[in-house]
Amino acid sequence: MNELTTHHADHGLAALRFQTAARDLEHIVRSIAARYIVQQVPLTWRLLHAIEAEALTDLGFASRHDALMLGLFQRPSALPYPETDDPVDFGASNALPAVFAFAVSVYEEAHRNAARAVPAQDTVRRSRAWGG
């Protein structure tokens, strides 16, 4: 019975460590993306890759989490994405690498906030802030 309890405790601790790292990474991505949003830079594939690279090499993030945990957030090489200046468009896909998902979420949130700030009579149909 003790082995079972230890296994559940280890599993719970690993899940907690993962959640902590994910929240940390999301905060880092939000901070990076916010710099571009303030400058009204649209989310292109090239920018998305740059955000990913900066977030995953953040020294604070790397120092707070072990290498195994950091590896869980690396985009698998089997998932290639364009590296162009075209606007990001994932279509109907909802299976995104963590950094990509966080960045798209920040851009969509900024787009919603901008749309709310525009009076209804002045609203013109716009594309999403992240290009899709």
OpenMM code with the backbone's topology and positions (N, CA, C; nanometers):
from openmm import Vec3, app, unit

residues = "MET ASN GLU LEU THR THR HIS HIS ALA ASP HIS GLY LEU ALA ALA LEU ARG PHE GLN THR ALA ALA ARG ASP LEU GLU HIS ILE VAL ARG SER ILE ALA ALA ARG TYR ILE VAL GLN GLN VAL PRO LEU THR TRP ARG LEU LEU HIS ALA ILE GLU ALA GLU ALA LEU THR ASP LEU GLY PHE ALA SER ARG HIS ASP ALA LEU MET LEU GLY LEU PHE GLN ARG PRO SER ALA LEU PRO TYR PRO GLU THR ASP ASP PRO VAL ASP PHE GLY ALA SER ASN ALA LEU PRO ALA VAL PHE ALA PHE ALA VAL SER VAL TYR GLU GLU ALA HIS ARG ASN ALA ALA ARG ALA VAL PRO ALA GLN ASP THR VAL ARG ARG SER ARG ALA TRP GLY GLY".split()
positions = [
    Vec3(0.0818, -0.1199, 0.0000),
    Vec3(0.0000, 0.0000, 0.0000),
    Vec3(0.0857, 0.1257, 0.0000),
    Vec3(0.1998, 0.1194, 0.0661),
    Vec3(0.2884, 0.2346, 0.0725),
    Vec3(0.3419, 0.2715, -0.0661),
    Vec3(0.3735, 0.1700, -0.1501),
    Vec3(0.4197, 0.1967, -0.2861),
    Vec3(0.3150, 0.2709, -0.3664),
    Vec3(0.1899, 0.2305, -0.3515),
    Vec3(0.0805, 0.2944, -0.4232),
    Vec3(0.0659, 0.4396, -0.3804),
    Vec3(0.0753, 0.4639, -0.2517),
    Vec3(0.0645, 0.5999, -0.1997),
    Vec3(0.1809, 0.6856, -0.2508),
    Vec3(0.2999, 0.6291, -0.2506),
    Vec3(0.4172, 0.7013, -0.2992),
    Vec3(0.4031, 0.7323, -0.4472),
    Vec3(0.3532, 0.6352, -0.5252),
    Vec3(0.3331, 0.6565, -0.6687),
    Vec3(0.2363, 0.7713, -0.6933),
    Vec3(0.1244, 0.7738, -0.6192),
    Vec3(0.0265, 0.8817, -0.6356),
    Vec3(0.0845, 1.0166, -0.5934),
    Vec3(0.1639, 1.0161, -0.4884),
    Vec3(0.2262, 1.1408, -0.4429),
    Vec3(0.3251, 1.1910, -0.5478),
    Vec3(0.4063, 1.0998, -0.6044),
    Vec3(0.5013, 1.1383, -0.7089),
    Vec3(0.4290, 1.1928, -0.8318),
    Vec3(0.3203, 1.1252, -0.8691),
    Vec3(0.2419, 1.1689, -0.9848),
    Vec3(0.1824, 1.3079, -0.9594),
    Vec3(0.1300, 1.3276, -0.8403),
    Vec3(0.0726, 1.4572, -0.8045),
    Vec3(0.1769, 1.5677, -0.8037),
    Vec3(0.2962, 1.5366, -0.7539),
    Vec3(0.4037, 1.6345, -0.7510),
    Vec3(0.4482, 1.6693, -0.8923),
    Vec3(0.4590, 1.5687, -0.9789),
    Vec3(0.4979, 1.5933, -1.1186),
    Vec3(0.3939, 1.6804, -1.1882),
    Vec3(0.2667, 1.6533, -1.1636),
    Vec3(0.1603, 1.7336, -1.2242),
    Vec3(0.1675, 1.8778, -1.1751),
    Vec3(0.1935, 1.8952, -1.0482),
    Vec3(0.2051, 2.0297, -0.9913),
    Vec3(0.3248, 2.1034, -1.0506),
    Vec3(0.4373, 2.0346, -1.0660),
    Vec3(0.5556, 2.0953, -1.1265),
    Vec3(0.5271, 2.1359, -1.2705),
    Vec3(0.4556, 2.0509, -1.3438),
    Vec3(0.4223, 2.0831, -1.4825),
    Vec3(0.3308, 2.2059, -1.4889),
    Vec3(0.2286, 2.2097, -1.4046),
    Vec3(0.1368, 2.3242, -1.4030),
    Vec3(0.2099, 2.4533, -1.3690),
    Vec3(0.3028, 2.4461, -1.2750),
    Vec3(0.3805, 2.5637, -1.2360),
    Vec3(0.4658, 2.6113, -1.3532),
    Vec3(0.5316, 2.5177, -1.4208),
    Vec3(0.6146, 2.5537, -1.5359),
    Vec3(0.5290, 2.6104, -1.6490),
    Vec3(0.4119, 2.5523, -1.6727),
    Vec3(0.3229, 2.6013, -1.7790),
    Vec3(0.2761, 2.7438, -1.7492),
    Vec3(0.2397, 2.7703, -1.6243),
    Vec3(0.1986, 2.9070, -1.5866),
    Vec3(0.3149, 3.0047, -1.6031),
    Vec3(0.4332, 2.9609, -1.5640),
    Vec3(0.5520, 3.0438, -1.5775),
    Vec3(0.5784, 3.0761, -1.7244),
    Vec3(0.5719, 2.9743, -1.8095),
    Vec3(0.5955, 2.9936, -1.9526),
    Vec3(0.4876, 3.0833, -2.0139),
    Vec3(0.3640, 3.0642, -1.9728),
    Vec3(0.2566, 3.1495, -2.0249),
    Vec3(0.2815, 3.2957, -1.9891),
    Vec3(0.3253, 3.3198, -1.8671),
    Vec3(0.3547, 3.4572, -1.8241),
    Vec3(0.4664, 3.5172, -1.9102),
    Vec3(0.5695, 3.4394, -1.9369),
    Vec3(0.6815, 3.4853, -2.0191),
    Vec3(0.6338, 3.5162, -2.1610),
    Vec3(0.5539, 3.4257, -2.2194),
    Vec3(0.5034, 3.4460, -2.3558),
    Vec3(0.4144, 3.5697, -2.3607),
    Vec3(0.3291, 3.5880, -2.2601),
    Vec3(0.2420, 3.7054, -2.2565),
    Vec3(0.3248, 3.8340, -2.2556),
    Vec3(0.4307, 3.8337, -2.1786),
    Vec3(0.5170, 3.9512, -2.1694),
    Vec3(0.5850, 3.9806, -2.3035),
    Vec3(0.6352, 3.8763, -2.3676),
    Vec3(0.7014, 3.8944, -2.4972),
    Vec3(0.6010, 3.9420, -2.6021),
    Vec3(0.4869, 3.8732, -2.6107),
    Vec3(0.3853, 3.9083, -2.7106),
    Vec3(0.3322, 4.0502, -2.6883),
    Vec3(0.3191, 4.0909, -2.5636),
    Vec3(0.2677, 4.2245, -2.5328),
    Vec3(0.3555, 4.3334, -2.5941),
    Vec3(0.4856, 4.3099, -2.5987),
    Vec3(0.5757, 4.4089, -2.6606),
    Vec3(0.5397, 4.4302, -2.8068),
    Vec3(0.5048, 4.3239, -2.8758),
    Vec3(0.4699, 4.3343, -3.0175),
    Vec3(0.3283, 4.3882, -3.0362),
    Vec3(0.2388, 4.3504, -2.9495),
    Vec3(0.1005, 4.3962, -2.9589),
    Vec3(0.0941, 4.5476, -2.9407),
    Vec3(0.1676, 4.5999, -2.8443),
    Vec3(0.1711, 4.7444, -2.8193),
    Vec3(0.2195, 4.8190, -2.9431),
    Vec3(0.3118, 4.7573, -3.0167),
    Vec3(0.3636, 4.8185, -3.1390),
    Vec3(0.2754, 4.7878, -3.2600),
    Vec3(0.1652, 4.7156, -3.2381),
    Vec3(0.0697, 4.6749, -3.3413),
    Vec3(0.1349, 4.5903, -3.4506),
    Vec3(0.2266, 4.5038, -3.4100),
    Vec3(0.2916, 4.4114, -3.5021),
    Vec3(0.2019, 4.2884, -3.5151),
    Vec3(0.1590, 4.2561, -3.6363),
    Vec3(0.0723, 4.1391, -3.6523),
    Vec3(0.1490, 4.0094, -3.6256),
    Vec3(0.0773, 3.9080, -3.5857),
    Vec3(0.1384, 3.7790, -3.5553),
    Vec3(0.1601, 3.7011, -3.6841),
    Vec3(0.2845, 3.6962, -3.7258),
    Vec3(0.3226, 3.6199, -3.8450),
    Vec3(0.3918, 3.4922, -3.7982),
    Vec3(0.4105, 3.4013, -3.8933),
    Vec3(0.4814, 3.2776, -3.8594),
    Vec3(0.6217, 3.3082, -3.8087),
    Vec3(0.6902, 3.4014, -3.8730),
    Vec3(0.8270, 3.4347, -3.8326),
    Vec3(0.8284, 3.4913, -3.6904),
    Vec3(0.7347, 3.5792, -3.6591),
    Vec3(0.7264, 3.6356, -3.5245),
    Vec3(0.6914, 3.5271, -3.4234),
    Vec3(0.6030, 3.4375, -3.4591),
    Vec3(0.5650, 3.3293, -3.3684),
    Vec3(0.6870, 3.2432, -3.3339),
    Vec3(0.7684, 3.2139, -3.4321),
    Vec3(0.8911, 3.1375, -3.4069),
    Vec3(0.9872, 3.2167, -3.3177),
    Vec3(0.9947, 3.3481, -3.3396),
    Vec3(1.0828, 3.4324, -3.2574),
    Vec3(1.0348, 3.4361, -3.1127),
    Vec3(0.9039, 3.4474, -3.0927),
    Vec3(0.8477, 3.4463, -2.9574),
    Vec3(0.8791, 3.3134, -2.8904),
    Vec3(0.8607, 3.2054, -2.9647),
    Vec3(0.8891, 3.0721, -2.9098),
    Vec3(1.0360, 3.0611, -2.8683),
    Vec3(1.1256, 3.1025, -2.9561),
    Vec3(1.2687, 3.0925, -2.9262),
    Vec3(1.3051, 3.1748, -2.8031),
    Vec3(1.2532, 3.2974, -2.7951),
    Vec3(1.2851, 3.3831, -2.6810),
    Vec3(1.2291, 3.3262, -2.5512),
    Vec3(1.1067, 3.2776, -2.5555),
    Vec3(1.0439, 3.2243, -2.4348),
    Vec3(1.1166, 3.1003, -2.3833),
    Vec3(1.1500, 3.0099, -2.4740),
    Vec3(1.2120, 2.8846, -2.4314),
    Vec3(1.3578, 2.9007, -2.3901),
    Vec3(1.4193, 3.0124, -2.4252),
    Vec3(1.5575, 3.0370, -2.3830),
    Vec3(1.5655, 3.1404, -2.2712),
    Vec3(1.4516, 3.1790, -2.2183),
    Vec3(1.4487, 3.2742, -2.1078),
    Vec3(1.5293, 3.2169, -1.9906),
    Vec3(1.6280, 3.2911, -1.9455),
    Vec3(1.7167, 3.2416, -1.8400),
    Vec3(1.6431, 3.2163, -1.7091),
    Vec3(1.5474, 3.2999, -1.6782),
    Vec3(1.4702, 3.2785, -1.5561),
    Vec3(1.3908, 3.1491, -1.5621),
    Vec3(1.3268, 3.1263, -1.6758),
    Vec3(1.2494, 3.0027, -1.6948),
    Vec3(1.3411, 2.8817, -1.6825),
    Vec3(1.4554, 2.8877, -1.7486),
    Vec3(1.5501, 2.7754, -1.7461),
    Vec3(1.6052, 2.7512, -1.6057),
    Vec3(1.6211, 2.8570, -1.5290),
    Vec3(1.6773, 2.8394, -1.3943),
    Vec3(1.5731, 2.7889, -1.2940),
    Vec3(1.4468, 2.8116, -1.3216),
    Vec3(1.3420, 2.7700, -1.2278),
    Vec3(1.2935, 2.6272, -1.2510),
    Vec3(1.3266, 2.5691, -1.3663),
    Vec3(1.2740, 2.4370, -1.3998),
    Vec3(1.3867, 2.3486, -1.4523),
    Vec3(1.3794, 2.2199, -1.4224),
    Vec3(1.4865, 2.1293, -1.4661),
    Vec3(1.4758, 2.0992, -1.6157),
    Vec3(1.5828, 2.0406, -1.6686),
    Vec3(1.5924, 2.0147, -1.8135),
    Vec3(1.4798, 1.9246, -1.8633),
    Vec3(1.4415, 1.8273, -1.7848),
    Vec3(1.3323, 1.7384, -1.8259),
    Vec3(1.2025, 1.8164, -1.8437),
    Vec3(1.1751, 1.9048, -1.7496),
    Vec3(1.0534, 1.9866, -1.7580),
    Vec3(1.0612, 2.0805, -1.8778),
    Vec3(1.1759, 2.1409, -1.9008),
    Vec3(1.1921, 2.2317, -2.0145),
    Vec3(1.1684, 2.1578, -2.1455),
    Vec3(1.2141, 2.0342, -2.1521),
    Vec3(1.1961, 1.9535, -2.2728),
    Vec3(1.0510, 1.9272, -2.3063),
    Vec3(0.9658, 1.9265, -2.2063),
    Vec3(0.8228, 1.9022, -2.2304),
    Vec3(0.7576, 2.0150, -2.3092),
    Vec3(0.8198, 2.1324, -2.3091),
    Vec3(0.7624, 2.2471, -2.3788),
    Vec3(0.8267, 2.2721, -2.5148),
    Vec3(0.9249, 2.1932, -2.5502),
    Vec3(0.9879, 2.2056, -2.6809),
    Vec3(0.8919, 2.1541, -2.7873),
    Vec3(0.8834, 2.2243, -2.8988),
    Vec3(0.7992, 2.1802, -3.0103),
    Vec3(0.8647, 2.0604, -3.0757),
    Vec3(0.7913, 1.9508, -3.0928),
    Vec3(0.8498, 1.8328, -3.1593),
    Vec3(0.8937, 1.8675, -3.3014),
    Vec3(1.0095, 1.8179, -3.3406),
    Vec3(1.0609, 1.8473, -3.4745),
    Vec3(0.9705, 1.7893, -3.5829),
    Vec3(0.8870, 1.6942, -3.5467),
    Vec3(0.7929, 1.6354, -3.6428),
    Vec3(0.6760, 1.7300, -3.6722),
    Vec3(0.6684, 1.8416, -3.6027),
    Vec3(0.5624, 1.9407, -3.6245),
    Vec3(0.6215, 2.0673, -3.6871),
    Vec3(0.6554, 2.0618, -3.8146),
    Vec3(0.7118, 2.1820, -3.8778),
    Vec3(0.6019, 2.2854, -3.9069),
    Vec3(0.6363, 2.4086, -3.8906),
    Vec3(0.5446, 2.5185, -3.9223),
    Vec3(0.6184, 2.6134, -4.0143),
    Vec3(0.5451, 2.6884, -4.0962),
    Vec3(0.6112, 2.7827, -4.1884),
    Vec3(0.6951, 2.8848, -4.1116),
    Vec3(0.7958, 2.9357, -4.1756),
    Vec3(0.8766, 3.0439, -4.1183),
    Vec3(0.8757, 3.1593, -4.2173),
    Vec3(0.7558, 3.2118, -4.2398),
    Vec3(0.7366, 3.3189, -4.3374),
    Vec3(0.6777, 3.4414, -4.2684),
    Vec3(0.6592, 3.5459, -4.3463),
    Vec3(0.5958, 3.6665, -4.2937),
    Vec3(0.4456, 3.6662, -4.3186),
    Vec3(0.3911, 3.5506, -4.3535),
    Vec3(0.2463, 3.5374, -4.3702),
    Vec3(0.1793, 3.5385, -4.2336),
    Vec3(0.0560, 3.5892, -4.2275),
    Vec3(-0.0169, 3.5860, -4.1001),
    Vec3(-0.0373, 3.4416, -4.0531),
    Vec3(-0.0343, 3.4237, -3.9235),
    Vec3(-0.0547, 3.2917, -3.8644),
    Vec3(-0.1993, 3.2490, -3.8854),
    Vec3(-0.2160, 3.1266, -3.9310),
    Vec3(-0.3502, 3.0707, -3.9476),
    Vec3(-0.3420, 2.9210, -3.9211),
    Vec3(-0.4019, 2.8788, -3.8118),
    Vec3(-0.4033, 2.7373, -3.7763),
    Vec3(-0.5298, 2.6689, -3.8250),
    Vec3(-0.6152, 2.7426, -3.8921),
    Vec3(-0.7412, 2.6846, -3.9382),
    Vec3(-0.8227, 2.6400, -3.8186),
    Vec3(-0.8746, 2.5193, -3.8259),
    Vec3(-0.9585, 2.4669, -3.7180),
    Vec3(-0.8774, 2.3881, -3.6156),
    Vec3(-0.7467, 2.3821, -3.6334),
    Vec3(-0.6629, 2.3026, -3.5434),
    Vec3(-0.6607, 2.3633, -3.4041),
    Vec3(-0.6703, 2.2779, -3.3045),
    Vec3(-0.6575, 2.3247, -3.1673),
    Vec3(-0.5448, 2.2506, -3.0962),
    Vec3(-0.4654, 2.1759, -3.1707),
    Vec3(-0.3507, 2.1046, -3.1154),
    Vec3(-0.2252, 2.1839, -3.1485),
    Vec3(-0.1893, 2.2739, -3.0587),
    Vec3(-0.0763, 2.3631, -3.0830),
    Vec3(0.0320, 2.3411, -2.9785),
    Vec3(0.1574, 2.3634, -3.0162),
    Vec3(0.2634, 2.3633, -2.9161),
    Vec3(0.2322, 2.4710, -2.8124),
    Vec3(0.2770, 2.4511, -2.6908),
    Vec3(0.2414, 2.5397, -2.5794),
    Vec3(0.2681, 2.6867, -2.6080),
    Vec3(0.3882, 2.7200, -2.6517),
    Vec3(0.4213, 2.8610, -2.6753),
    Vec3(0.3318, 2.9189, -2.7835),
    Vec3(0.3090, 2.8443, -2.8907),
    Vec3(0.2218, 2.8915, -2.9975),
    Vec3(0.0815, 2.9196, -2.9422),
    Vec3(0.0293, 2.8258, -2.8643),
    Vec3(-0.1053, 2.8423, -2.8079),
    Vec3(-0.1125, 2.9650, -2.7177),
    Vec3(-0.0108, 2.9847, -2.6341),
    Vec3(-0.0102, 3.1011, -2.5456),
    Vec3(-0.0046, 3.2307, -2.6256),
    Vec3(0.0802, 3.2361, -2.7280),
    Vec3(0.0941, 3.3580, -2.8088),
    Vec3(-0.0347, 3.3889, -2.8844),
    Vec3(-0.0946, 3.2886, -2.9448),
    Vec3(-0.2207, 3.3090, -3.0175),
    Vec3(-0.3286, 3.3573, -2.9212),
    Vec3(-0.3330, 3.3004, -2.8029),
    Vec3(-0.4312, 3.3421, -2.7027),
    Vec3(-0.4142, 3.4893, -2.6656),
    Vec3(-0.2910, 3.5338, -2.6472),
    Vec3(-0.2641, 3.6741, -2.6122),
    Vec3(-0.3077, 3.7660, -2.7256),
    Vec3(-0.2758, 3.7280, -2.8490),
    Vec3(-0.3146, 3.8104, -2.9644),
    Vec3(-0.4675, 3.8140, -2.9789),
    Vec3(-0.5335, 3.7010, -2.9596),
    Vec3(-0.6796, 3.6992, -2.9690),
    Vec3(-0.7423, 3.7843, -2.8592),
    Vec3(-0.6868, 3.7774, -2.7400),
    Vec3(-0.7360, 3.8594, -2.6285),
    Vec3(-0.7192, 4.0076, -2.6608),
    Vec3(-0.6069, 4.0449, -2.7173),
    Vec3(-0.5824, 4.1844, -2.7557),
    Vec3(-0.6821, 4.2280, -2.8628),
    Vec3(-0.7107, 4.1377, -2.9561),
    Vec3(-0.8071, 4.1687, -3.0619),
    Vec3(-0.9464, 4.1912, -3.0021),
    Vec3(-0.9875, 4.1045, -2.9096),
    Vec3(-1.1186, 4.1211, -2.8446),
    Vec3(-1.1249, 4.2524, -2.7672),
    Vec3(-1.0179, 4.2843, -2.6955),
    Vec3(-1.0149, 4.4092, -2.6183),
    Vec3(-1.0213, 4.5309, -2.7104),
    Vec3(-0.9519, 4.5243, -2.8225),
    Vec3(-0.9551, 4.6354, -2.9183),
    Vec3(-1.0943, 4.6497, -2.9790),
    Vec3(-1.1592, 4.5377, -3.0069),
    Vec3(-1.2937, 4.5415, -3.0658),
    Vec3(-1.3940, 4.6013, -2.9671),
    Vec3(-1.3770, 4.5730, -2.8388),
    Vec3(-1.4675, 4.6289, -2.7375),
    Vec3(-1.4469, 4.7789, -2.7226),
    Vec3(-1.3262, 4.8257, -2.7490),
    Vec3(-1.2953, 4.9673, -2.7329),
    Vec3(-1.3522, 5.0520, -2.8463),
    Vec3(-1.3842, 4.9898, -2.9601),
    Vec3(-1.4385, 5.0619, -3.0753),
    Vec3(-1.5905, 5.0695, -3.0605),
    Vec3(-1.6489, 5.1901, -3.0704),
    Vec3(-1.7948, 5.2009, -3.0622),
    Vec3(-1.8616, 5.1166, -3.1705),
    Vec3(-1.9781, 5.0630, -3.1401),
    Vec3(-2.0490, 4.9709, -3.2300),
    Vec3(-2.0719, 5.0300, -3.3689),
    Vec3(-2.1059, 5.1577, -3.3801),
    Vec3(-2.1342, 5.2147, -3.5110),
    Vec3(-2.0082, 5.2306, -3.5957),
    Vec3(-1.8905, 5.2342, -3.5321),
    Vec3(-1.7655, 5.2479, -3.6053),
    Vec3(-1.6998, 5.1137, -3.6360),
    Vec3(-1.7632, 5.0052, -3.5955),
    Vec3(-1.7030, 4.8733, -3.6138),
    Vec3(-1.7042, 4.8338, -3.7602),
    Vec3(-1.5872, 4.8001, -3.8086),
    Vec3(-1.5699, 4.7503, -3.9444),
    Vec3(-1.5165, 4.6089, -3.9303),
    Vec3(-1.5619, 4.5187, -4.0166),
    Vec3(-1.5130, 4.3796, -4.0075),
    Vec3(-1.3631, 4.3784, -4.0293),
    Vec3(-1.2922, 4.3284, -3.9284),
    Vec3(-1.1466, 4.3207, -3.9353),
    Vec3(-1.1040, 4.1749, -3.9242),
    Vec3(-0.9869, 4.1481, -3.9784),
    Vec3(-0.9309, 4.0144, -3.9572),
    Vec3(-0.8798, 4.0070, -3.8159),
    Vec3(-0.8543, 3.8852, -3.7691),
    Vec3(-0.8033, 3.8680, -3.6351),
    Vec3(-0.6670, 3.9348, -3.6203),
    Vec3(-0.6372, 3.9772, -3.4983),
    Vec3(-0.5105, 4.0436, -3.4719),
    Vec3(-0.3921, 3.9550, -3.5054),
    Vec3(-0.4105, 3.8246, -3.4964),
    Vec3(-0.2979, 3.7340, -3.5236),
    Vec3(-0.2992, 3.6839, -3.6642),
    Vec3(-0.3880, 3.7393, -3.7462),
    Vec3(-0.3821, 3.7141, -3.8893),
    Vec3(-0.4806, 3.6142, -3.9431),
    Vec3(-0.5422, 3.5317, -3.8580),
    Vec3(-0.6285, 3.4244, -3.9075),
    Vec3(-0.7691, 3.4666, -3.9359),
] * unit.nanometer
topology = app.Topology()
chain = topology.addChain("A")
for resn in residues:
    res = topology.addResidue(resn, chain)
    for name in ("N", "CA", "C"):
        topology.addAtom(name, app.Element.getBySymbol(name[0]), res)
